[in-house]
Every structure is written in C-alpha cells, then in structure tokens.
C-alpha cells in the first residue's frame, strides 16, 4: 500500500504532462505539414512564382517611362529668432498650397515668384537637424533647419531659395525681432565707444607720464595706483568687443544660408532603383503567397 501511494502521484504527474504537451505537439505537427505542403505547392507551381516576380519587375521598370522625372535637392538654413515649431508651420502652410490651382497666388506672393515658376514647384518640406545651436556666448539660441525641395525645372532651384529666405526674413515677427536686436547692438556700441574714448584719454596721460609719481607706487591717478600694462590690456579687450559688435551689426539677418540648395542637372526623383527593388520584392512575396492557392485551383479544374 505504501509503494502504491508513492508511485501514484508520480504517474498522475506524468499523465498531466502528457495531456499538456499533446496539443502543443499536434500544433507543431500541423505547422510542419502546412509548411511542407506549401513548399510542395511552390515547387509544383514554380513557373507561377517566376511569372509573378517578372510581371511585378516589369511594372517597376515601366515606372521610368510613366512617372514624371523631378529634381530633388536639400539646403541647410539657420533661423536666429523663429522657433522650430513656427518654422515648420510656415513651410507646411506653404507646401499645402503648392499644386492647388486656386491657391497658386498664395505661393507666388510668399515666394515672390511668377505663376509659371510657382507651377514648377512640386513640394517644399522641412526637417530639424538639431534642436538648437548656440553660435556664441552673446547670441540667442538658433535653430538649424534642413529644407527639401522638389521642382520640375532645375532653373527654379535658385529662385525658390531666394523666395524662402524672403519668406523667413520679412515676416512680421522676424522684422520686429531684427529691429530690436539692431537697436540693442547700436546701444552697446555707443556705450563701448564712450569707454574707448575715456580709455584713450587715460592712455595718453599714462604714456606722457603726466601723472605724478609717489615713491614706490609708480603711476597714480586720483590717489589710485595705475598699471600701464592693464591699460593696454583693457584697450585690446575693448577693440575685440568693437570688432564683434561691428560684425553683429553687419550680420543682422535673422535667417541665413548654411548650405545652399545644390543645383542638379540630372533628374533624381523619384528613386527608380528603389521602386524597382520594391516591385521585385512584392512580386516575389505575391508569388510565394499565391502559389498554393493557384495550385489548389489548378487541381480542382483537373478533377472537374
């Protein structure tokens, strides 16, 4: 009795495992048979697979003669004042009106183009290269933008580039920020010029040794000791600031070109090699998937 009580639980566990794994084994067996039958159907209908593959390949090849050839190019721009979101909205609003006959005037006005040139634009899209870029310690955070342009005629590339710059430079917000920035730079320059004039006066006094000297203290001015070297160091520092401010005033634009659109002389859009590869891949996939169904249909006709 004791032996039976010990062995029965083990036998029950083995029986439970058999019942548990039996459906899994049947499932894998059915899958194996299905794959085997699928391979047999493909082997029996290999011509169908090849014909489907070649047919889709020919469709992909015909795209070269059916689809219109375009010119696609990228340009990199820098926006000093407009955030990335606003820049995207400006380009999206412009792109939504491209190709719409009723809104052609909107495109011509924003890009300062003729109606004929506006019809030659296929699309203008924008993509961020990075969130922000700090050009220098005193400059605000700027946004680097990558603009993708597709046109029907390569002669339009330069015209559209000028139009995009005009669009970003001459909107109300950019003009306002540009004027504020210019006013601030001019005020800084006036303050710096005043400091330079005062320093010139002090430098002349030091260089001419007009300042009385006290024993062991060197040059003094209003009772304070003066180091001539520090005066000239300050002069160099002011000179560098002056150069920087002059550069900023001359380079006051809020939107600049980092890399202009490349002028392309051979159509490069759409990507016909990619279309061909996708067509061949789809043809192979359809052939492999439809071969079993085609084989069943053929057998039914033979039996009938």
ChimeraX commands (.cxc) that place a marker at each C-alpha (Angstrom):
marker #1 position 0.00,0.00,0.00 radius 0.5
marker #1 position 2.81,2.37,0.83 radius 0.5
marker #1 position 4.52,1.71,-2.54 radius 0.5
marker #1 position 1.29,2.41,-4.43 radius 0.5
marker #1 position 0.78,5.64,-2.52 radius 0.5
marker #1 position 4.28,6.75,-3.50 radius 0.5
marker #1 position 4.15,5.82,-7.20 radius 0.5
marker #1 position 0.61,7.00,-7.95 radius 0.5
marker #1 position 1.36,10.73,-7.57 radius 0.5
marker #1 position 4.30,10.42,-9.99 radius 0.5
marker #1 position 2.14,8.59,-12.51 radius 0.5
marker #1 position -0.51,11.29,-12.18 radius 0.5
marker #1 position 2.09,13.99,-12.84 radius 0.5
marker #1 position 3.34,12.16,-15.95 radius 0.5
marker #1 position -0.23,11.81,-17.24 radius 0.5
marker #1 position -0.87,15.53,-16.65 radius 0.5
marker #1 position 2.28,16.47,-18.61 radius 0.5
marker #1 position 1.28,14.20,-21.48 radius 0.5
marker #1 position -2.13,15.86,-21.72 radius 0.5
marker #1 position -0.46,19.28,-21.54 radius 0.5
marker #1 position 2.17,18.71,-24.24 radius 0.5
marker #1 position -0.01,16.65,-26.60 radius 0.5
marker #1 position -1.90,19.69,-28.06 radius 0.5
marker #1 position 1.39,21.55,-28.47 radius 0.5
marker #1 position 2.88,18.60,-30.31 radius 0.5
marker #1 position -0.16,18.39,-32.57 radius 0.5
marker #1 position 0.11,22.12,-33.29 radius 0.5
marker #1 position 3.77,21.87,-34.34 radius 0.5
marker #1 position 2.98,18.78,-36.40 radius 0.5
marker #1 position 0.22,20.65,-38.22 radius 0.5
marker #1 position 2.53,23.61,-38.81 radius 0.5
marker #1 position 5.21,21.31,-40.19 radius 0.5
marker #1 position 2.73,19.64,-42.54 radius 0.5
marker #1 position 1.44,23.05,-43.66 radius 0.5
marker #1 position 4.95,24.28,-44.44 radius 0.5
marker #1 position 5.74,21.05,-46.24 radius 0.5
marker #1 position 2.59,21.30,-48.37 radius 0.5
marker #1 position 3.33,24.99,-49.06 radius 0.5
marker #1 position 6.82,24.14,-50.30 radius 0.5
marker #1 position 5.42,21.34,-52.47 radius 0.5
marker #1 position 2.85,23.73,-53.96 radius 0.5
marker #1 position 5.60,26.26,-54.71 radius 0.5
marker #1 position 7.71,23.57,-56.34 radius 0.5
marker #1 position 4.72,22.42,-58.37 radius 0.5
marker #1 position 3.86,25.99,-59.40 radius 0.5
marker #1 position 7.37,27.39,-59.73 radius 0.5
marker #1 position 6.50,28.94,-63.08 radius 0.5
marker #1 position 3.70,30.92,-61.45 radius 0.5
marker #1 position 6.16,32.32,-58.88 radius 0.5
marker #1 position 8.64,33.27,-61.61 radius 0.5
marker #1 position 5.96,34.87,-63.80 radius 0.5
marker #1 position 4.59,36.90,-60.88 radius 0.5
marker #1 position 8.11,38.01,-59.97 radius 0.5
marker #1 position 8.88,39.08,-63.55 radius 0.5
marker #1 position 5.50,40.77,-64.03 radius 0.5
marker #1 position 5.94,42.97,-60.96 radius 0.5
marker #1 position 9.51,43.66,-62.02 radius 0.5
marker #1 position 8.27,44.89,-65.40 radius 0.5
marker #1 position 5.73,47.11,-63.64 radius 0.5
marker #1 position 8.55,48.64,-61.60 radius 0.5
marker #1 position 10.61,49.14,-64.75 radius 0.5
marker #1 position 7.70,50.82,-66.52 radius 0.5
marker #1 position 7.68,53.49,-63.79 radius 0.5
marker #1 position 10.69,55.05,-65.52 radius 0.5
marker #1 position 8.52,55.78,-68.55 radius 0.5
marker #1 position 5.26,56.63,-66.75 radius 0.5
marker #1 position 6.25,58.77,-63.76 radius 0.5
marker #1 position 7.42,62.33,-64.29 radius 0.5
marker #1 position 11.08,62.97,-63.51 radius 0.5
marker #1 position 11.85,65.64,-60.92 radius 0.5
marker #1 position 14.81,67.44,-59.38 radius 0.5
marker #1 position 15.26,66.91,-55.64 radius 0.5
marker #1 position 17.77,68.86,-53.54 radius 0.5
marker #1 position 18.42,69.78,-49.90 radius 0.5
marker #1 position 19.54,73.02,-48.28 radius 0.5
marker #1 position 20.56,73.86,-44.71 radius 0.5
marker #1 position 19.40,77.14,-43.18 radius 0.5
marker #1 position 19.79,78.90,-39.84 radius 0.5
marker #1 position 16.92,80.68,-38.11 radius 0.5
marker #1 position 18.10,83.03,-35.35 radius 0.5
marker #1 position 14.73,84.09,-33.94 radius 0.5
marker #1 position 11.98,81.72,-35.13 radius 0.5
marker #1 position 11.48,78.56,-33.02 radius 0.5
marker #1 position 11.37,75.19,-34.76 radius 0.5
marker #1 position 7.59,74.85,-34.40 radius 0.5
marker #1 position 6.87,78.19,-36.09 radius 0.5
marker #1 position 9.33,77.39,-38.90 radius 0.5
marker #1 position 7.54,74.09,-39.51 radius 0.5
marker #1 position 4.16,75.83,-39.64 radius 0.5
marker #1 position 5.43,78.39,-42.16 radius 0.5
marker #1 position 6.78,75.70,-44.50 radius 0.5
marker #1 position 3.76,73.41,-44.01 radius 0.5
marker #1 position 1.33,76.22,-44.82 radius 0.5
marker #1 position 3.35,76.99,-47.94 radius 0.5
marker #1 position 3.56,73.34,-49.01 radius 0.5
marker #1 position -0.19,72.82,-48.52 radius 0.5
marker #1 position -0.86,75.49,-51.15 radius 0.5
marker #1 position 1.62,74.11,-53.70 radius 0.5
marker #1 position -0.11,72.29,-56.55 radius 0.5
marker #1 position -3.53,73.74,-55.69 radius 0.5
marker #1 position -4.65,75.80,-58.66 radius 0.5
marker #1 position -6.97,78.01,-56.61 radius 0.5
marker #1 position -4.16,78.84,-54.13 radius 0.5
marker #1 position -1.44,79.49,-56.69 radius 0.5
marker #1 position -1.47,83.19,-55.87 radius 0.5
marker #1 position -0.58,82.42,-52.25 radius 0.5
marker #1 position 2.62,80.68,-53.37 radius 0.5
marker #1 position 3.54,83.47,-55.77 radius 0.5
marker #1 position 3.11,86.12,-53.08 radius 0.5
marker #1 position 5.02,84.29,-50.36 radius 0.5
marker #1 position 7.96,83.29,-52.55 radius 0.5
marker #1 position 7.83,86.33,-54.85 radius 0.5
marker #1 position 7.60,84.13,-57.95 radius 0.5
marker #1 position 5.67,84.26,-61.20 radius 0.5
marker #1 position 2.72,81.92,-61.68 radius 0.5
marker #1 position 4.72,79.91,-64.22 radius 0.5
marker #1 position 7.55,79.36,-61.74 radius 0.5
marker #1 position 5.11,78.55,-58.92 radius 0.5
marker #1 position 3.58,75.78,-61.04 radius 0.5
marker #1 position 7.01,74.20,-61.35 radius 0.5
marker #1 position 7.31,73.54,-57.60 radius 0.5
marker #1 position 6.35,70.01,-56.55 radius 0.5
marker #1 position 6.95,70.21,-52.79 radius 0.5
marker #1 position 8.88,72.03,-50.06 radius 0.5
marker #1 position 9.41,70.18,-46.78 radius 0.5
marker #1 position 11.35,70.98,-43.64 radius 0.5
marker #1 position 13.21,68.79,-41.18 radius 0.5
marker #1 position 15.11,69.70,-38.00 radius 0.5
marker #1 position 18.80,68.87,-37.97 radius 0.5
marker #1 position 19.14,69.69,-34.27 radius 0.5
marker #1 position 17.00,71.41,-31.69 radius 0.5
marker #1 position 19.23,74.41,-31.03 radius 0.5
marker #1 position 22.67,75.75,-31.80 radius 0.5
marker #1 position 24.48,78.40,-29.77 radius 0.5
marker #1 position 26.65,80.39,-32.15 radius 0.5
marker #1 position 28.41,82.44,-29.46 radius 0.5
marker #1 position 28.00,83.44,-25.85 radius 0.5
marker #1 position 26.07,86.62,-26.62 radius 0.5
marker #1 position 23.83,85.23,-29.33 radius 0.5
marker #1 position 20.41,83.74,-28.76 radius 0.5
marker #1 position 19.76,80.09,-29.43 radius 0.5
marker #1 position 19.33,79.47,-33.15 radius 0.5
marker #1 position 17.59,76.61,-34.95 radius 0.5
marker #1 position 19.22,74.68,-37.78 radius 0.5
marker #1 position 16.74,73.62,-40.47 radius 0.5
marker #1 position 17.02,71.26,-43.43 radius 0.5
marker #1 position 14.70,72.09,-46.31 radius 0.5
marker #1 position 13.99,69.52,-49.05 radius 0.5
marker #1 position 12.90,70.96,-52.39 radius 0.5
marker #1 position 11.44,69.09,-55.39 radius 0.5
marker #1 position 10.90,71.02,-58.63 radius 0.5
marker #1 position 10.07,70.24,-62.24 radius 0.5
marker #1 position 12.76,72.52,-63.67 radius 0.5
marker #1 position 16.31,72.84,-62.31 radius 0.5
marker #1 position 16.36,76.57,-63.11 radius 0.5
marker #1 position 13.80,77.12,-60.33 radius 0.5
marker #1 position 16.11,75.98,-57.52 radius 0.5
marker #1 position 17.88,79.32,-57.05 radius 0.5
marker #1 position 14.64,81.31,-57.40 radius 0.5
marker #1 position 12.87,79.24,-54.75 radius 0.5
marker #1 position 15.85,79.57,-52.41 radius 0.5
marker #1 position 15.64,83.38,-52.61 radius 0.5
marker #1 position 11.90,83.13,-52.02 radius 0.5
marker #1 position 12.35,81.01,-48.88 radius 0.5
marker #1 position 14.88,83.48,-47.45 radius 0.5
marker #1 position 12.49,86.36,-48.19 radius 0.5
marker #1 position 9.63,84.44,-46.54 radius 0.5
marker #1 position 11.52,83.92,-43.27 radius 0.5
marker #1 position 13.27,87.31,-43.24 radius 0.5
marker #1 position 10.28,89.54,-43.95 radius 0.5
marker #1 position 7.50,88.13,-41.80 radius 0.5
marker #1 position 6.23,90.49,-39.09 radius 0.5
marker #1 position 7.76,88.64,-36.15 radius 0.5
marker #1 position 11.21,88.36,-37.75 radius 0.5
marker #1 position 11.23,92.04,-38.75 radius 0.5
marker #1 position 10.29,93.08,-35.22 radius 0.5
marker #1 position 12.96,90.91,-33.61 radius 0.5
marker #1 position 15.52,92.12,-36.14 radius 0.5
marker #1 position 14.85,95.77,-35.29 radius 0.5
marker #1 position 15.01,95.11,-31.54 radius 0.5
marker #1 position 18.30,93.27,-31.94 radius 0.5
marker #1 position 19.73,96.07,-34.09 radius 0.5
marker #1 position 18.71,98.74,-31.56 radius 0.5
marker #1 position 20.34,96.79,-28.72 radius 0.5
marker #1 position 23.56,96.35,-30.67 radius 0.5
marker #1 position 23.70,100.07,-31.50 radius 0.5
marker #1 position 23.25,100.98,-27.83 radius 0.5
marker #1 position 26.00,98.57,-26.84 radius 0.5
marker #1 position 28.28,100.08,-29.47 radius 0.5
marker #1 position 27.61,103.62,-28.21 radius 0.5
marker #1 position 28.46,102.56,-24.66 radius 0.5
marker #1 position 31.62,100.84,-25.86 radius 0.5
marker #1 position 32.68,103.88,-27.91 radius 0.5
marker #1 position 32.32,106.03,-24.79 radius 0.5
marker #1 position 34.53,103.64,-22.83 radius 0.5
marker #1 position 37.12,103.64,-25.61 radius 0.5
marker #1 position 37.24,107.45,-25.66 radius 0.5
marker #1 position 37.71,107.57,-21.89 radius 0.5
marker #1 position 40.42,104.94,-22.11 radius 0.5
marker #1 position 42.20,106.89,-24.85 radius 0.5
marker #1 position 42.36,109.92,-22.56 radius 0.5
marker #1 position 43.76,107.84,-19.72 radius 0.5
marker #1 position 46.21,106.12,-22.06 radius 0.5
marker #1 position 47.59,109.47,-23.23 radius 0.5
marker #1 position 48.08,110.60,-19.64 radius 0.5
marker #1 position 49.92,107.40,-18.77 radius 0.5
marker #1 position 52.06,107.39,-21.91 radius 0.5
marker #1 position 53.06,111.05,-21.47 radius 0.5
marker #1 position 53.92,110.47,-17.82 radius 0.5
marker #1 position 51.85,113.45,-16.75 radius 0.5
marker #1 position 50.63,111.60,-13.67 radius 0.5
marker #1 position 52.73,112.46,-10.63 radius 0.5
marker #1 position 54.61,109.56,-9.08 radius 0.5
marker #1 position 54.83,108.77,-5.41 radius 0.5
marker #1 position 57.73,106.85,-4.03 radius 0.5
marker #1 position 57.48,103.10,-4.66 radius 0.5
marker #1 position 53.94,103.31,-6.01 radius 0.5
marker #1 position 54.52,104.04,-9.72 radius 0.5
marker #1 position 51.87,105.98,-11.67 radius 0.5
marker #1 position 48.85,107.16,-9.69 radius 0.5
marker #1 position 45.63,108.80,-10.73 radius 0.5
marker #1 position 43.36,110.46,-8.17 radius 0.5
marker #1 position 45.30,108.72,-5.46 radius 0.5
marker #1 position 44.95,105.25,-7.05 radius 0.5
marker #1 position 47.92,103.34,-8.50 radius 0.5
marker #1 position 47.81,102.64,-12.25 radius 0.5
marker #1 position 49.49,99.74,-14.04 radius 0.5
marker #1 position 50.22,100.81,-17.65 radius 0.5
marker #1 position 50.07,97.18,-18.80 radius 0.5
marker #1 position 46.47,96.80,-17.58 radius 0.5
marker #1 position 45.51,99.94,-19.53 radius 0.5
marker #1 position 46.79,98.45,-22.78 radius 0.5
marker #1 position 45.19,95.08,-21.98 radius 0.5
marker #1 position 41.86,96.82,-21.49 radius 0.5
marker #1 position 42.37,98.60,-24.82 radius 0.5
marker #1 position 42.83,95.25,-26.59 radius 0.5
marker #1 position 39.72,93.88,-24.87 radius 0.5
marker #1 position 37.63,96.88,-25.99 radius 0.5
marker #1 position 38.97,96.55,-29.51 radius 0.5
marker #1 position 37.85,92.91,-29.67 radius 0.5
marker #1 position 34.39,93.84,-28.40 radius 0.5
marker #1 position 34.21,96.58,-31.00 radius 0.5
marker #1 position 35.05,94.13,-33.80 radius 0.5
marker #1 position 32.44,91.69,-32.52 radius 0.5
marker #1 position 29.69,94.34,-32.35 radius 0.5
marker #1 position 30.52,95.64,-35.82 radius 0.5
marker #1 position 30.28,92.08,-37.13 radius 0.5
marker #1 position 26.92,91.54,-35.43 radius 0.5
marker #1 position 25.52,94.79,-36.83 radius 0.5
marker #1 position 26.59,93.88,-40.36 radius 0.5
marker #1 position 25.28,90.34,-39.93 radius 0.5
marker #1 position 21.88,91.34,-38.59 radius 0.5
marker #1 position 19.87,88.90,-40.72 radius 0.5
marker #1 position 17.56,86.60,-38.79 radius 0.5
marker #1 position 17.67,83.83,-41.42 radius 0.5
marker #1 position 20.84,82.65,-43.15 radius 0.5
marker #1 position 22.04,80.01,-45.58 radius 0.5
marker #1 position 24.50,77.47,-44.20 radius 0.5
marker #1 position 24.47,75.23,-47.26 radius 0.5
marker #1 position 22.54,76.39,-50.34 radius 0.5
marker #1 position 20.42,74.13,-52.50 radius 0.5
marker #1 position 22.59,72.12,-54.87 radius 0.5
marker #1 position 21.71,72.84,-58.47 radius 0.5
marker #1 position 21.08,69.47,-60.12 radius 0.5
marker #1 position 21.28,68.96,-63.87 radius 0.5
marker #1 position 20.02,65.36,-64.00 radius 0.5
marker #1 position 16.61,64.33,-62.61 radius 0.5
marker #1 position 16.98,62.32,-59.40 radius 0.5
marker #1 position 13.39,61.92,-58.22 radius 0.5
marker #1 position 11.59,59.61,-57.79 radius 0.5
marker #1 position 14.15,56.96,-56.87 radius 0.5
marker #1 position 13.57,54.47,-59.68 radius 0.5
marker #1 position 16.08,51.96,-58.30 radius 0.5
marker #1 position 14.13,51.85,-55.05 radius 0.5
marker #1 position 10.85,51.48,-56.95 radius 0.5
marker #1 position 12.37,48.61,-58.96 radius 0.5
marker #1 position 13.63,46.86,-55.83 radius 0.5
marker #1 position 10.26,47.21,-54.07 radius 0.5
marker #1 position 8.41,45.93,-57.14 radius 0.5
marker #1 position 10.65,42.84,-57.35 radius 0.5
marker #1 position 10.23,42.19,-53.63 radius 0.5
marker #1 position 6.45,42.49,-53.86 radius 0.5
marker #1 position 6.43,40.19,-56.90 radius 0.5
marker #1 position 8.41,37.51,-55.09 radius 0.5
marker #1 position 6.22,37.77,-51.99 radius 0.5
marker #1 position 2.99,37.57,-54.00 radius 0.5
marker #1 position 4.30,34.61,-55.96 radius 0.5
marker #1 position 5.19,32.69,-52.80 radius 0.5
marker #1 position 1.89,33.50,-51.08 radius 0.5
marker #1 position -0.42,32.89,-54.05 radius 0.5
marker #1 position 1.27,29.76,-55.39 radius 0.5
marker #1 position -0.60,27.38,-53.01 radius 0.5
marker #1 position -3.99,28.91,-53.89 radius 0.5
marker #1 position -3.14,28.75,-57.60 radius 0.5
marker #1 position -2.16,25.10,-57.20 radius 0.5
marker #1 position -5.47,24.19,-55.48 radius 0.5
marker #1 position -7.41,25.94,-58.23 radius 0.5
marker #1 position -5.49,24.03,-60.92 radius 0.5
marker #1 position -6.14,20.69,-59.22 radius 0.5
marker #1 position -9.88,21.44,-58.99 radius 0.5
marker #1 position -10.02,22.12,-62.71 radius 0.5
marker #1 position -8.20,18.86,-63.44 radius 0.5
marker #1 position -10.58,16.91,-61.19 radius 0.5
marker #1 position -13.61,18.52,-62.85 radius 0.5
marker link #1:1,2 radius 0.2
marker link #1:2,3 radius 0.2
marker link #1:3,4 radius 0.2
marker link #1:4,5 radius 0.2
marker link #1:5,6 radius 0.2
marker link #1:6,7 radius 0.2
marker link #1:7,8 radius 0.2
marker link #1:8,9 radius 0.2
marker link #1:9,10 radius 0.2
marker link #1:10,11 radius 0.2
marker link #1:11,12 radius 0.2
marker link #1:12,13 radius 0.2
marker link #1:13,14 radius 0.2
marker link #1:14,15 radius 0.2
marker link #1:15,16 radius 0.2
marker link #1:16,17 radius 0.2
marker link #1:17,18 radius 0.2
marker link #1:18,19 radius 0.2
marker link #1:19,20 radius 0.2
marker link #1:20,21 radius 0.2
marker link #1:21,22 radius 0.2
marker link #1:22,23 radius 0.2
marker link #1:23,24 radius 0.2
marker link #1:24,25 radius 0.2
marker link #1:25,26 radius 0.2
marker link #1:26,27 radius 0.2
marker link #1:27,28 radius 0.2
marker link #1:28,29 radius 0.2
marker link #1:29,30 radius 0.2
marker link #1:30,31 radius 0.2
marker link #1:31,32 radius 0.2
marker link #1:32,33 radius 0.2
marker link #1:33,34 radius 0.2
marker link #1:34,35 radius 0.2
marker link #1:35,36 radius 0.2
marker link #1:36,37 radius 0.2
marker link #1:37,38 radius 0.2
marker link #1:38,39 radius 0.2
marker link #1:39,40 radius 0.2
marker link #1:40,41 radius 0.2
marker link #1:41,42 radius 0.2
marker link #1:42,43 radius 0.2
marker link #1:43,44 radius 0.2
marker link #1:44,45 radius 0.2
marker link #1:45,46 radius 0.2
marker link #1:46,47 radius 0.2
marker link #1:47,48 radius 0.2
marker link #1:48,49 radius 0.2
marker link #1:49,50 radius 0.2
marker link #1:50,51 radius 0.2
marker link #1:51,52 radius 0.2
marker link #1:52,53 radius 0.2
marker link #1:53,54 radius 0.2
marker link #1:54,55 radius 0.2
marker link #1:55,56 radius 0.2
marker link #1:56,57 radius 0.2
marker link #1:57,58 radius 0.2
marker link #1:58,59 radius 0.2
marker link #1:59,60 radius 0.2
marker link #1:60,61 radius 0.2
marker link #1:61,62 radius 0.2
marker link #1:62,63 radius 0.2
marker link #1:63,64 radius 0.2
marker link #1:64,65 radius 0.2
marker link #1:65,66 radius 0.2
marker link #1:66,67 radius 0.2
marker link #1:67,68 radius 0.2
marker link #1:68,69 radius 0.2
marker link #1:69,70 radius 0.2
marker link #1:70,71 radius 0.2
marker link #1:71,72 radius 0.2
marker link #1:72,73 radius 0.2
marker link #1:73,74 radius 0.2
marker link #1:74,75 radius 0.2
marker link #1:75,76 radius 0.2
marker link #1:76,77 radius 0.2
marker link #1:77,78 radius 0.2
marker link #1:78,79 radius 0.2
marker link #1:79,80 radius 0.2
marker link #1:80,81 radius 0.2
marker link #1:81,82 radius 0.2
marker link #1:82,83 radius 0.2
marker link #1:83,84 radius 0.2
marker link #1:84,85 radius 0.2
marker link #1:85,86 radius 0.2
marker link #1:86,87 radius 0.2
marker link #1:87,88 radius 0.2
marker link #1:88,89 radius 0.2
marker link #1:89,90 radius 0.2
marker link #1:90,91 radius 0.2
marker link #1:91,92 radius 0.2
marker link #1:92,93 radius 0.2
marker link #1:93,94 radius 0.2
marker link #1:94,95 radius 0.2
marker link #1:95,96 radius 0.2
marker link #1:96,97 radius 0.2
marker link #1:97,98 radius 0.2
marker link #1:98,99 radius 0.2
marker link #1:99,100 radius 0.2
marker link #1:100,101 radius 0.2
marker link #1:101,102 radius 0.2
marker link #1:102,103 radius 0.2
marker link #1:103,104 radius 0.2
marker link #1:104,105 radius 0.2
marker link #1:105,106 radius 0.2
marker link #1:106,107 radius 0.2
marker link #1:107,108 radius 0.2
marker link #1:108,109 radius 0.2
marker link #1:109,110 radius 0.2
marker link #1:110,111 radius 0.2
marker link #1:111,112 radius 0.2
marker link #1:112,113 radius 0.2
marker link #1:113,114 radius 0.2
marker link #1:114,115 radius 0.2
marker link #1:115,116 radius 0.2
marker link #1:116,117 radius 0.2
marker link #1:117,118 radius 0.2
marker link #1:118,119 radius 0.2
marker link #1:119,120 radius 0.2
marker link #1:120,121 radius 0.2
marker link #1:121,122 radius 0.2
marker link #1:122,123 radius 0.2
marker link #1:123,124 radius 0.2
marker link #1:124,125 radius 0.2
marker link #1:125,126 radius 0.2
marker link #1:126,127 radius 0.2
marker link #1:127,128 radius 0.2
marker link #1:128,129 radius 0.2
marker link #1:129,130 radius 0.2
marker link #1:130,131 radius 0.2
marker link #1:131,132 radius 0.2
marker link #1:132,133 radius 0.2
marker link #1:133,134 radius 0.2
marker link #1:134,135 radius 0.2
marker link #1:135,136 radius 0.2
marker link #1:136,137 radius 0.2
marker link #1:137,138 radius 0.2
marker link #1:138,139 radius 0.2
marker link #1:139,140 radius 0.2
marker link #1:140,141 radius 0.2
marker link #1:141,142 radius 0.2
marker link #1:142,143 radius 0.2
marker link #1:143,144 radius 0.2
marker link #1:144,145 radius 0.2
marker link #1:145,146 radius 0.2
marker link #1:146,147 radius 0.2
marker link #1:147,148 radius 0.2
marker link #1:148,149 radius 0.2
marker link #1:149,150 radius 0.2
marker link #1:150,151 radius 0.2
marker link #1:151,152 radius 0.2
marker link #1:152,153 radius 0.2
marker link #1:153,154 radius 0.2
marker link #1:154,155 radius 0.2
marker link #1:155,156 radius 0.2
marker link #1:156,157 radius 0.2
marker link #1:157,158 radius 0.2
marker link #1:158,159 radius 0.2
marker link #1:159,160 radius 0.2
marker link #1:160,161 radius 0.2
marker link #1:161,162 radius 0.2
marker link #1:162,163 radius 0.2
marker link #1:163,164 radius 0.2
marker link #1:164,165 radius 0.2
marker link #1:165,166 radius 0.2
marker link #1:166,167 radius 0.2
marker link #1:167,168 radius 0.2
marker link #1:168,169 radius 0.2
marker link #1:169,170 radius 0.2
marker link #1:170,171 radius 0.2
marker link #1:171,172 radius 0.2
marker link #1:172,173 radius 0.2
marker link #1:173,174 radius 0.2
marker link #1:174,175 radius 0.2
marker link #1:175,176 radius 0.2
marker link #1:176,177 radius 0.2
marker link #1:177,178 radius 0.2
marker link #1:178,179 radius 0.2
marker link #1:179,180 radius 0.2
marker link #1:180,181 radius 0.2
marker link #1:181,182 radius 0.2
marker link #1:182,183 radius 0.2
marker link #1:183,184 radius 0.2
marker link #1:184,185 radius 0.2
marker link #1:185,186 radius 0.2
marker link #1:186,187 radius 0.2
marker link #1:187,188 radius 0.2
marker link #1:188,189 radius 0.2
marker link #1:189,190 radius 0.2
marker link #1:190,191 radius 0.2
marker link #1:191,192 radius 0.2
marker link #1:192,193 radius 0.2
marker link #1:193,194 radius 0.2
marker link #1:194,195 radius 0.2
marker link #1:195,196 radius 0.2
marker link #1:196,197 radius 0.2
marker link #1:197,198 radius 0.2
marker link #1:198,199 radius 0.2
marker link #1:199,200 radius 0.2
marker link #1:200,201 radius 0.2
marker link #1:201,202 radius 0.2
marker link #1:202,203 radius 0.2
marker link #1:203,204 radius 0.2
marker link #1:204,205 radius 0.2
marker link #1:205,206 radius 0.2
marker link #1:206,207 radius 0.2
marker link #1:207,208 radius 0.2
marker link #1:208,209 radius 0.2
marker link #1:209,210 radius 0.2
marker link #1:210,211 radius 0.2
marker link #1:211,212 radius 0.2
marker link #1:212,213 radius 0.2
marker link #1:213,214 radius 0.2
marker link #1:214,215 radius 0.2
marker link #1:215,216 radius 0.2
marker link #1:216,217 radius 0.2
marker link #1:217,218 radius 0.2
marker link #1:218,219 radius 0.2
marker link #1:219,220 radius 0.2
marker link #1:220,221 radius 0.2
marker link #1:221,222 radius 0.2
marker link #1:222,223 radius 0.2
marker link #1:223,224 radius 0.2
marker link #1:224,225 radius 0.2
marker link #1:225,226 radius 0.2
marker link #1:226,227 radius 0.2
marker link #1:227,228 radius 0.2
marker link #1:228,229 radius 0.2
marker link #1:229,230 radius 0.2
marker link #1:230,231 radius 0.2
marker link #1:231,232 radius 0.2
marker link #1:232,233 radius 0.2
marker link #1:233,234 radius 0.2
marker link #1:234,235 radius 0.2
marker link #1:235,236 radius 0.2
marker link #1:236,237 radius 0.2
marker link #1:237,238 radius 0.2
marker link #1:238,239 radius 0.2
marker link #1:239,240 radius 0.2
marker link #1:240,241 radius 0.2
marker link #1:241,242 radius 0.2
marker link #1:242,243 radius 0.2
marker link #1:243,244 radius 0.2
marker link #1:244,245 radius 0.2
marker link #1:245,246 radius 0.2
marker link #1:246,247 radius 0.2
marker link #1:247,248 radius 0.2
marker link #1:248,249 radius 0.2
marker link #1:249,250 radius 0.2
marker link #1:250,251 radius 0.2
marker link #1:251,252 radius 0.2
marker link #1:252,253 radius 0.2
marker link #1:253,254 radius 0.2
marker link #1:254,255 radius 0.2
marker link #1:255,256 radius 0.2
marker link #1:256,257 radius 0.2
marker link #1:257,258 radius 0.2
marker link #1:258,259 radius 0.2
marker link #1:259,260 radius 0.2
marker link #1:260,261 radius 0.2
marker link #1:261,262 radius 0.2
marker link #1:262,263 radius 0.2
marker link #1:263,264 radius 0.2
marker link #1:264,265 radius 0.2
marker link #1:265,266 radius 0.2
marker link #1:266,267 radius 0.2
marker link #1:267,268 radius 0.2
marker link #1:268,269 radius 0.2
marker link #1:269,270 radius 0.2
marker link #1:270,271 radius 0.2
marker link #1:271,272 radius 0.2
marker link #1:272,273 radius 0.2
marker link #1:273,274 radius 0.2
marker link #1:274,275 radius 0.2
marker link #1:275,276 radius 0.2
marker link #1:276,277 radius 0.2
marker link #1:277,278 radius 0.2
marker link #1:278,279 radius 0.2
marker link #1:279,280 radius 0.2
marker link #1:280,281 radius 0.2
marker link #1:281,282 radius 0.2
marker link #1:282,283 radius 0.2
marker link #1:283,284 radius 0.2
marker link #1:284,285 radius 0.2
marker link #1:285,286 radius 0.2
marker link #1:286,287 radius 0.2
marker link #1:287,288 radius 0.2
marker link #1:288,289 radius 0.2
marker link #1:289,290 radius 0.2
marker link #1:290,291 radius 0.2
marker link #1:291,292 radius 0.2
marker link #1:292,293 radius 0.2
marker link #1:293,294 radius 0.2
marker link #1:294,295 radius 0.2
marker link #1:295,296 radius 0.2
marker link #1:296,297 radius 0.2
marker link #1:297,298 radius 0.2
marker link #1:298,299 radius 0.2
marker link #1:299,300 radius 0.2
marker link #1:300,301 radius 0.2
marker link #1:301,302 radius 0.2
marker link #1:302,303 radius 0.2
marker link #1:303,304 radius 0.2
view
